[in-house]
Amino acid sequence: MAFKGTKINPERFDKSQLKFYAVLIPFAVFMSIPLIFIFSNAFKPYNELFAFPPRIFVRHPTLQNFKSLFNAMTQSGVPVSRYLFNSILISLSIVVLSIFVSTAAGYVLSKKNFKYKKLLFEINTLALMFVPTAVSIPRYIIIAKLGLVDNFLAHILPMLAMPVGLFLVKQFIDQIPDSLIEAAKIDGANDWFIYLKIILPLTKPAVATVAILAFQSAWNSTEASLIYINNESLKNFAYYMSTLSGNAGTVAGAGIAAAAAAIMFLPNLIIFIFTQSKVMNTMAHSGIK
């Protein structure tokens, strides 16, 4: 009798996978409820926004919340495009610089030997435990001492310290064999060449993860606009949206807040959908060590 079996991970659907779907589909539906709630709220009329008990799905969808939001935007003294341009420039700068800082530091901590190397990595690991609020006062003192209050760089520099990004990248680079680095050095490659031609290509999943985390923190952050920036034309889009939805406790502000939340969340969702496989790969590799 010929053996009839299935691979552990079949390339196509197989009925042996049904037991996994039976477990995973209910979890997926449950985990997707907050996402559905965000976008459903954006299209709810006022009576559904304040309905009790709250409803997940909208029954009578309307675009009035978005119309109110855009009407409020047109009444601003500073053009909305200015806030949006600031946010895009800030987010792109933070993503690019965070990738460089995390990968360069991860390469040094993983493949180089020097004094206090272990201590520096333990300090970075310890920094994972601090929430941004806990370091807001020392961070403001540093920004003020550097003369960056009311400066565009105040948006960017504080966000480059990314302990979780460095931790993930360093763990990922640990998987690269030391023999590969040694072979490159024997062939005459310097550290800069090894970083560009070996480390970066082999750590693409980790780089994608750092890019997502950096973009999310930069796109949604209102800290710099609230604390360090006084010039209205230097503030970002997240701050502007928070001012529009600041009166969310009122009936009029609830619809604007719901529409603003959906618009702010959409870029994060799109980026995660296109890079989710690399994120999962990074988490798997970083957890092996």
KEGU-854439 format. One record per residue (C-alpha): residue number from 1; residue in three letters; x, y, z. Coordinates in pm, 1 decimal. Each point is the difference from the previous one (the first is absolute). Example, Ala and Ser with C-alpha at 12.3 -4.5 7.8 and 13.67 -1.06 7.14 Angstrom:
BEGIN
+-----+-----+----------+----------+----------+
!   i !  aa !        X !        Y !        Z !
+-----+-----+----------+----------+----------+
!   1 ! Ala !   1230.0 !   -450.0 !    780.0 !
!   2 ! Ser !    137.0 !    344.0 !    -66.0 !
+-----+-----+----------+----------+----------+
***
This chain:
BEGIN
+-----+-----+----------+----------+----------+
!   i !  aa !        X !        Y !        Z !
+-----+-----+----------+----------+----------+
!   1 ! Met !      0.0 !      0.0 !      0.0 !
!   2 ! Ala !    143.7 !    329.5 !   -105.9 !
!   3 ! Phe !     69.6 !    251.2 !    272.1 !
!   4 ! Lys !   -244.1 !    289.2 !     -0.7 !
!   5 ! Gly !    102.6 !    283.9 !    223.6 !
!   6 ! Thr !     20.8 !    373.9 !      4.1 !
!   7 ! Lys !    293.3 !    230.7 !     56.9 !
!   8 ! Ile !     19.4 !    183.0 !    330.7 !
!   9 ! Asn !    -50.7 !    326.5 !   -189.9 !
!  10 ! Pro !   -179.2 !    -82.6 !   -327.9 !
!  11 ! Glu !     37.7 !    260.5 !   -272.6 !
!  12 ! Arg !   -372.8 !    -11.7 !    -76.3 !
!  13 ! Phe !   -314.9 !    -53.0 !    201.7 !
!  14 ! Asp !    -37.1 !   -347.1 !    142.5 !
!  15 ! Lys !   -283.3 !   -138.5 !    209.7 !
!  16 ! Ser !    255.1 !    -83.7 !    270.9 !
!  17 ! Gln !     22.9 !    376.9 !     60.6 !
!  18 ! Leu !   -365.9 !     28.3 !     98.7 !
!  19 ! Lys !     77.1 !    -54.6 !    368.7 !
!  20 ! Phe !    234.0 !    300.3 !     -5.8 !
!  21 ! Tyr !   -263.2 !    217.1 !   -168.3 !
!  22 ! Ala !   -253.5 !   -108.9 !    261.8 !
!  23 ! Val !    224.1 !    147.1 !    271.3 !
!  24 ! Leu !    147.7 !    299.2 !   -183.7 !
!  25 ! Ile !   -310.2 !    145.4 !   -167.5 !
!  26 ! Pro !   -184.8 !     75.7 !    329.0 !
!  27 ! Phe !    316.7 !    163.3 !    136.1 !
!  28 ! Ala !     44.2 !    202.5 !   -321.4 !
!  29 ! Val !   -360.8 !    121.9 !     15.6 !
!  30 ! Phe !     40.4 !     97.8 !    365.0 !
!  31 ! Met !    329.9 !    183.9 !    -62.8 !
!  32 ! Ser !   -145.7 !    189.3 !   -297.2 !
!  33 ! Ile !   -287.3 !    147.8 !    204.7 !
!  34 ! Pro !    196.6 !    313.1 !    109.5 !
!  35 ! Leu !     98.5 !     72.0 !   -362.3 !
!  36 ! Ile !   -358.3 !    -39.5 !   -117.5 !
!  37 ! Phe !   -118.0 !    220.1 !    286.4 !
!  38 ! Ile !    238.8 !    285.5 !    -96.0 !
!  39 ! Phe !   -113.1 !     15.7 !   -363.0 !
!  40 ! Ser !   -364.6 !    -72.6 !     81.3 !
!  41 ! Asn !     -6.0 !    287.7 !    249.3 !
!  42 ! Ala !    124.7 !    240.1 !   -267.4 !
!  43 ! Phe !   -315.6 !    -60.0 !   -204.7 !
!  44 ! Lys !   -254.4 !      0.1 !    285.9 !
!  45 ! Pro !   -255.5 !    280.4 !     38.3 !
!  46 ! Tyr !    -17.6 !    169.9 !    339.3 !
!  47 ! Asn !   -285.5 !   -212.2 !    131.6 !
!  48 ! Glu !    199.0 !   -318.4 !    -63.8 !
!  49 ! Leu !    321.1 !    143.1 !    148.4 !
!  50 ! Phe !   -176.6 !     54.5 !    332.2 !
!  51 ! Ala !   -217.1 !   -313.4 !    -13.1 !
!  52 ! Phe !      1.4 !   -224.7 !    305.9 !
!  53 ! Pro !    107.3 !   -274.0 !     -1.8 !
!  54 ! Pro !    264.2 !    100.9 !   -259.4 !
!  55 ! Arg !    -32.3 !   -161.5 !   -342.1 !
!  56 ! Ile !    298.8 !   -137.1 !   -190.4 !
!  57 ! Phe !   -148.8 !     30.7 !   -348.5 !
!  58 ! Val !   -154.4 !    315.4 !   -142.9 !
!  59 ! Arg !   -364.7 !    -36.0 !   -104.2 !
!  60 ! His !    -52.2 !    327.4 !   -186.0 !
!  61 ! Pro !    342.3 !    106.2 !   -138.4 !
!  62 ! Thr !     57.5 !    370.4 !    -69.3 !
!  63 ! Leu !    286.9 !    220.2 !   -120.3 !
!  64 ! Gln !   -107.9 !    288.4 !    224.8 !
!  65 ! Asn !    287.1 !    -62.3 !    245.2 !
!  66 ! Phe !    256.6 !     39.2 !   -278.5 !
!  67 ! Lys !   -179.5 !    311.5 !   -134.3 !
!  68 ! Ser !     11.3 !    156.0 !    347.4 !
!  69 ! Leu !    367.1 !    -88.0 !     30.5 !
!  70 ! Phe !     94.5 !    156.6 !   -334.6 !
!  71 ! Asn !   -214.7 !    307.4 !     71.6 !
!  72 ! Ala !    193.1 !     48.2 !    325.1 !
!  73 ! Met !    325.8 !    -37.8 !   -194.0 !
!  74 ! Thr !    -88.6 !    279.2 !   -242.6 !
!  75 ! Gln !    -57.9 !    242.9 !    290.0 !
!  76 ! Ser !    357.7 !    -37.7 !    127.6 !
!  77 ! Gly !    241.3 !    296.1 !    -25.4 !
!  78 ! Val !    287.9 !   -226.0 !   -109.0 !
!  79 ! Pro !    -69.4 !   -213.0 !   -311.6 !
!  80 ! Val !    -64.7 !   -365.6 !     76.4 !
!  81 ! Ser !    251.0 !    -90.0 !   -271.7 !
!  82 ! Arg !    271.1 !    158.1 !    216.0 !
!  83 ! Tyr !    -76.1 !   -235.1 !    292.6 !
!  84 ! Leu !    -14.4 !   -295.4 !   -238.3 !
!  85 ! Phe !    330.2 !     94.9 !   -166.5 !
!  86 ! Asn !    165.2 !     28.2 !    342.2 !
!  87 ! Ser !   -127.2 !   -343.7 !    103.6 !
!  88 ! Ile !    115.2 !   -167.0 !   -321.5 !
!  89 ! Leu !    345.4 !    160.6 !     18.6 !
!  90 ! Ile !     35.2 !    -83.8 !    370.4 !
!  91 ! Ser !   -116.3 !   -360.8 !    -46.0 !
!  92 ! Leu !    228.4 !    -68.2 !   -297.5 !
!  93 ! Ser !    299.2 !    155.8 !    175.5 !
!  94 ! Ile !    -60.4 !   -203.3 !    316.0 !
!  95 ! Val !    -47.5 !   -324.7 !   -196.0 !
!  96 ! Val !    322.8 !     41.5 !   -201.1 !
!  97 ! Leu !    212.3 !    117.2 !    293.9 !
!  98 ! Ser !   -145.0 !   -260.4 !    239.6 !
!  99 ! Ile !     86.6 !   -277.9 !   -243.9 !
! 100 ! Phe !    356.8 !    130.5 !    -29.9 !
! 101 ! Val !     46.6 !     44.2 !    375.4 !
! 102 ! Ser !   -154.5 !   -336.5 !     91.7 !
! 103 ! Thr !    183.4 !   -205.9 !   -263.9 !
! 104 ! Ala !    338.1 !    169.8 !     49.0 !
! 105 ! Ala !    -18.6 !    -31.0 !    378.7 !
! 106 ! Gly !   -133.7 !   -355.1 !    -29.5 !
! 107 ! Tyr !    294.8 !    -97.4 !   -222.2 !
! 108 ! Val !    250.6 !    143.0 !    247.4 !
! 109 ! Leu !   -163.1 !   -159.7 !    304.0 !
! 110 ! Ser !    -35.1 !   -335.8 !   -172.7 !
! 111 ! Lys !    325.6 !    -45.4 !   -191.7 !
! 112 ! Lys !    254.8 !    230.5 !    164.2 !
! 113 ! Asn !    189.7 !    -57.1 !    324.1 !
! 114 ! Phe !     71.1 !    299.0 !    221.8 !
! 115 ! Lys !     -7.3 !     99.2 !    364.0 !
! 116 ! Tyr !   -343.6 !     50.2 !    163.2 !
! 117 ! Lys !   -174.8 !   -158.7 !   -298.1 !
! 118 ! Lys !   -215.7 !   -220.6 !    224.8 !
! 119 ! Leu !    -76.4 !    292.4 !    232.0 !
! 120 ! Leu !   -119.0 !    216.9 !   -290.2 !
! 121 ! Phe !   -234.1 !   -270.7 !   -125.5 !
! 122 ! Glu !   -138.5 !    -53.6 !    351.1 !
! 123 ! Ile !    -65.3 !    374.5 !     26.3 !
! 124 ! Asn !   -190.6 !    -18.5 !   -327.6 !
! 125 ! Thr !   -198.6 !   -299.4 !    129.1 !
! 126 ! Leu !    -74.4 !    189.4 !    322.2 !
! 127 ! Ala !   -127.0 !    294.2 !   -207.8 !
! 128 ! Leu !   -274.2 !   -226.9 !   -137.6 !
! 129 ! Met !   -171.5 !     25.4 !    337.9 !
! 130 ! Phe !    -38.1 !    379.2 !     -4.6 !
! 131 ! Val !   -311.9 !    154.4 !   -147.7 !
! 132 ! Pro !     49.7 !    334.7 !   -183.7 !
! 133 ! Thr !   -189.8 !    188.4 !    273.1 !
! 134 ! Ala !    259.4 !   -104.6 !    260.0 !
! 135 ! Val !    281.2 !    172.6 !   -190.7 !
! 136 ! Ser !   -189.5 !    303.9 !   -128.8 !
! 137 ! Ile !    155.9 !    242.6 !    252.9 !
! 138 ! Pro !    365.7 !   -101.6 !    -56.1 !
! 139 ! Arg !    -68.8 !     -4.5 !   -373.2 !
! 140 ! Tyr !   -134.2 !    356.5 !     13.3 !
! 141 ! Ile !    306.7 !    114.0 !    199.0 !
! 142 ! Ile !    231.1 !   -148.6 !   -264.9 !
! 143 ! Ile !   -196.5 !    161.3 !   -284.4 !
! 144 ! Ala !      7.3 !    336.9 !    178.7 !
! 145 ! Lys !    375.4 !    -27.1 !     73.8 !
! 146 ! Leu !     65.8 !    -76.1 !   -367.7 !
! 147 ! Gly !   -198.1 !    309.1 !   -102.6 !
! 148 ! Leu !   -250.3 !   -203.3 !   -202.2 !
! 149 ! Val !   -319.4 !    143.8 !    149.9 !
! 150 ! Asp !   -213.1 !    127.9 !   -288.4 !
! 151 ! Asn !    231.7 !   -180.0 !   -242.1 !
! 152 ! Phe !   -111.0 !   -256.6 !   -257.7 !
! 153 ! Leu !    269.8 !   -242.4 !    121.1 !
! 154 ! Ala !   -185.5 !    -28.7 !    332.0 !
! 155 ! His !   -244.7 !   -225.4 !   -184.2 !
! 156 ! Ile !    272.8 !   -232.8 !   -128.5 !
! 157 ! Leu !    291.3 !    -33.1 !    243.8 !
! 158 ! Pro !   -192.9 !   -134.5 !    304.7 !
! 159 ! Met !   -159.9 !   -271.4 !   -215.9 !
! 160 ! Leu !    330.8 !   -144.0 !   -120.8 !
! 161 ! Ala !     64.6 !   -172.0 !    334.0 !
! 162 ! Met !   -193.0 !   -319.2 !    -69.3 !
! 163 ! Pro !     97.0 !   -275.0 !    249.0 !
! 164 ! Val !   -244.1 !   -258.9 !   -134.0 !
! 165 ! Gly !    130.7 !     49.4 !   -356.1 !
! 166 ! Leu !    362.4 !    -42.3 !    107.7 !
! 167 ! Phe !    -90.7 !   -307.8 !    204.1 !
! 168 ! Leu !   -178.0 !   -170.3 !   -291.8 !
! 169 ! Val !    270.4 !     85.3 !   -254.5 !
! 170 ! Lys !    284.4 !   -111.9 !    227.3 !
! 171 ! Gln !   -170.5 !   -333.7 !     65.0 !
! 172 ! Phe !    -54.9 !    -41.4 !   -374.9 !
! 173 ! Ile !    363.6 !     80.1 !    -86.4 !
! 174 ! Asp !    112.5 !   -260.4 !    255.5 !
! 175 ! Gln !   -137.2 !   -262.5 !   -243.3 !
! 176 ! Ile !    251.6 !    104.5 !   -269.3 !
! 177 ! Pro !    304.1 !   -232.8 !     18.2 !
! 178 ! Asp !    321.9 !    162.6 !    118.8 !
! 179 ! Ser !    182.1 !   -197.3 !   -270.2 !
! 180 ! Leu !   -179.6 !    203.4 !   -265.9 !
! 181 ! Ile !    129.3 !    324.0 !    152.7 !
! 182 ! Glu !    350.5 !   -143.3 !     34.6 !
! 183 ! Ala !      0.5 !   -115.1 !   -363.7 !
! 184 ! Ala !    -96.4 !    349.3 !   -112.9 !
! 185 ! Lys !    282.7 !    150.5 !    207.4 !
! 186 ! Ile !    252.0 !   -244.2 !   -151.3 !
! 187 ! Asp !   -114.8 !    118.4 !   -343.2 !
! 188 ! Gly !     82.6 !    356.5 !    104.2 !
! 189 ! Ala !   -346.3 !    129.5 !     91.9 !
! 190 ! Asn !    -16.9 !    275.9 !    259.8 !
! 191 ! Asp !   -277.7 !     49.7 !    256.8 !
! 192 ! Trp !   -194.2 !    240.9 !   -219.9 !
! 193 ! Phe !     -1.4 !   -250.5 !   -289.9 !
! 194 ! Ile !   -102.3 !   -285.1 !    233.6 !
! 195 ! Tyr !   -280.6 !    213.2 !    141.5 !
! 196 ! Leu !   -138.3 !     97.9 !   -342.4 !
! 197 ! Lys !     55.6 !   -324.8 !   -193.2 !
! 198 ! Ile !    -48.6 !   -269.3 !    266.0 !
! 199 ! Ile !   -177.3 !    127.1 !    310.7 !
! 200 ! Leu !   -275.4 !    206.8 !   -163.5 !
! 201 ! Pro !    -98.9 !   -255.5 !   -270.4 !
! 202 ! Leu !    -10.0 !   -285.9 !    253.2 !
! 203 ! Thr !   -206.7 !    194.1 !    253.1 !
! 204 ! Lys !   -278.5 !    122.1 !   -229.6 !
! 205 ! Pro !   -280.7 !   -143.0 !    219.5 !
! 206 ! Ala !    142.6 !    175.1 !    306.8 !
! 207 ! Val !     43.8 !    321.8 !   -197.7 !
! 208 ! Ala !   -364.8 !    -17.8 !   -110.7 !
! 209 ! Thr !   -108.4 !    -49.5 !    361.6 !
! 210 ! Val !    202.7 !    298.6 !    117.2 !
! 211 ! Ala !   -148.6 !    207.3 !   -283.5 !
! 212 ! Ile !   -355.1 !    -88.8 !    107.2 !
! 213 ! Leu !     62.5 !     70.3 !    367.9 !
! 214 ! Ala !    176.9 !    327.8 !    -79.9 !
! 215 ! Phe !   -273.9 !    114.9 !   -237.4 !
! 216 ! Gln !   -277.8 !    -80.2 !    246.5 !
! 217 ! Ser !    166.4 !    186.5 !    285.7 !
! 218 ! Ala !     85.4 !    299.2 !   -222.5 !
! 219 ! Trp !   -335.9 !     23.0 !   -178.6 !
! 220 ! Asn !   -208.5 !    -17.6 !    317.4 !
! 221 ! Ser !    222.9 !    207.8 !    228.1 !
! 222 ! Thr !   -124.4 !    336.5 !    129.8 !
! 223 ! Glu !    263.9 !     34.1 !    272.9 !
! 224 ! Ala !    239.5 !    231.5 !   -184.4 !
! 225 ! Ser !   -277.1 !    228.4 !   -129.7 !
! 226 ! Leu !   -148.9 !     29.1 !    348.4 !
! 227 ! Ile !    319.9 !     39.2 !    206.1 !
! 228 ! Tyr !    286.5 !    128.5 !   -215.5 !
! 229 ! Ile !   -165.3 !    196.2 !   -284.0 !
! 230 ! Asn !   -178.8 !    333.8 !     30.6 !
! 231 ! Asn !      1.5 !    101.0 !   -367.1 !
! 232 ! Glu !   -326.5 !   -126.8 !   -147.1 !
! 233 ! Ser !    150.0 !    -52.6 !   -346.9 !
! 234 ! Leu !    254.9 !   -249.2 !    143.0 !
! 235 ! Lys !   -255.6 !   -230.3 !    164.1 !
! 236 ! Asn !   -106.4 !   -333.4 !   -147.8 !
! 237 ! Phe !   -321.1 !   -151.3 !   -134.6 !
! 238 ! Ala !    -64.8 !   -221.0 !    305.4 !
! 239 ! Tyr !      1.0 !    306.9 !    224.2 !
! 240 ! Tyr !   -237.4 !    181.8 !   -234.6 !
! 241 ! Met !   -241.2 !   -294.2 !     -6.5 !
! 242 ! Ser !      8.7 !    -20.8 !    379.0 !
! 243 ! Thr !   -102.8 !    367.0 !     24.7 !
! 244 ! Leu !   -297.8 !    -65.0 !   -229.4 !
! 245 ! Ser !   -109.1 !   -301.3 !    202.6 !
! 246 ! Gly !     89.8 !    157.1 !    333.8 !
! 247 ! Asn !   -364.0 !     63.1 !     79.6 !
! 248 ! Ala !    -85.1 !   -368.3 !    -51.7 !
! 249 ! Gly !   -206.1 !      5.4 !    318.6 !
! 250 ! Thr !   -257.7 !    217.0 !   -174.2 !
! 251 ! Val !   -257.8 !   -117.7 !   -249.1 !
! 252 ! Ala !    145.6 !    213.3 !   -280.3 !
! 253 ! Gly !    357.0 !   -114.3 !     66.6 !
! 254 ! Ala !    -73.6 !   -373.0 !     19.1 !
! 255 ! Gly !    -52.6 !    -38.8 !   -374.6 !
! 256 ! Ile !    311.2 !    204.3 !    -86.2 !
! 257 ! Ala !    206.2 !   -203.8 !    247.3 !
! 258 ! Ala !   -120.9 !   -326.8 !   -155.6 !
! 259 ! Ala !     85.6 !    116.3 !   -352.9 !
! 260 ! Ala !    340.3 !    133.3 !    112.8 !
! 261 ! Ala !     82.2 !   -330.6 !    172.5 !
! 262 ! Ala !    -75.0 !   -195.2 !   -317.6 !
! 263 ! Ile !    215.0 !    232.0 !   -217.0 !
! 264 ! Met !    293.1 !    -12.8 !    242.8 !
! 265 ! Phe !    -17.4 !   -378.7 !     30.6 !
! 266 ! Leu !    -27.5 !    -76.8 !   -373.7 !
! 267 ! Pro !    372.9 !     50.7 !    -95.9 !
! 268 ! Asn !    111.0 !   -227.8 !    285.0 !
! 269 ! Leu !   -238.5 !   -272.9 !   -113.4 !
! 270 ! Ile !    108.3 !     19.9 !   -367.0 !
! 271 ! Ile !    371.1 !    -18.4 !     85.0 !
! 272 ! Phe !    -53.0 !   -292.7 !    236.4 !
! 273 ! Ile !   -204.0 !   -195.4 !   -257.7 !
! 274 ! Phe !    279.0 !     24.6 !   -260.4 !
! 275 ! Thr !    283.7 !    -85.5 !    243.7 !
! 276 ! Gln !   -165.0 !   -236.7 !    248.6 !
! 277 ! Ser !    191.8 !   -308.2 !   -122.7 !
! 278 ! Lys !    335.4 !    168.8 !     68.3 !
! 279 ! Val !   -118.3 !    108.5 !    345.5 !
! 280 ! Met !    -95.4 !   -355.7 !     91.5 !
! 281 ! Asn !    335.4 !   -123.6 !   -133.7 !
! 282 ! Thr !    186.4 !    250.9 !    217.3 !
! 283 ! Met !   -190.1 !    -95.5 !    313.0 !
! 284 ! Ala !     68.4 !   -370.2 !    -62.8 !
! 285 ! His !    374.0 !     51.2 !    -54.8 !
! 286 ! Ser !     37.4 !    242.0 !    290.9 !
! 287 ! Gly !   -162.5 !   -246.2 !    236.0 !
! 288 ! Ile !    234.7 !   -288.4 !    -83.7 !
! 289 ! Lys !    305.8 !    141.8 !    177.2 !
+-----+-----+----------+----------+----------+
***
